[in-house]
Amino acid sequence: MQNTPGHLLIRLKTHLEIGGELPVEIVDWLRYGINDFEKSGGKKPLCISLGLRGVGQQSIMTKLASVKRNKWLYKAWKLVSVDKTLDDWNRSKRLLEYINKFEVMTWRRVKANDEPPERLDPIQQALFIAFKTGAEIPSSIKQIHRISMDMK
């Protein structure tokens, strides 16, 4: 499991919604960030102390959208060859073909919907959610493959 500040924030939100004890890595991250914030006398923004934002970095909303997009692209990637006949690279290549086809043939008709229409197959539903994040959709096999390998 990744422990970047964006992932930790998502995990914190999930734990707050479902309740229960916070994992030690989230507690440590919060403790470190709050201590750093206090040491600066409040002059350093808490989002920077927590590593959620820095000079020249994406906003946390952009990061969260990318994390969500990657999650759904990975779900689509896993669905591309359920029978395991494709190696990882060719699976990424096939997913890019699905993405291009979805963008041209389907996205314009369904993008106004809040939820994926039931008529979409499982891969298209995952792509719908990935597109709805607003994060830029990767346009190369290399990008798709990197995301899939990072999520694997």
Steps between C-alpha positions, in 0.01 A plus 500: 500500500629843410560752779521825307326796668213478250447130568525557875235772477265269311559226759440750783170606343396135461585421863310806622194390301501139621644559846756297683858553602728686261796306359837598645630640169209747485551603863875547439436706186251726681729535805799593284301750292336667799835524682657657191210746479538592870879543469441758226273696734215446257686684225536188290161383366385170648454353153871552434598361841295188422662471158170555322629802313833659429650762278437393142294198605150406394214588733366225722178494297698431183700231679185338638339504155812329359495237775133428433559493123788256543289274721230473233745466212661213688159335549441530125854368434427190711176439307663523157623141498325307772628171358863613548594438136671840471823605666497830690632713214246367249224539756601868532499528122151351480374732774624800303298371204193477727565854629529644150186320385310605814602863458394514135193274502348526848626783721316783319169320543540416871717773653197698626394203715595496868535122503604257227197376306414135565529424129878552515712189544726478810805640318298793367356563848851517648608733219192717555600552865863563404392762246259661752788574740602786274863387514674480165462156345833349392548485125796265467561132569798596716283720726229235531760234573675711766170569679402132486837380628496757781153379604575131463 
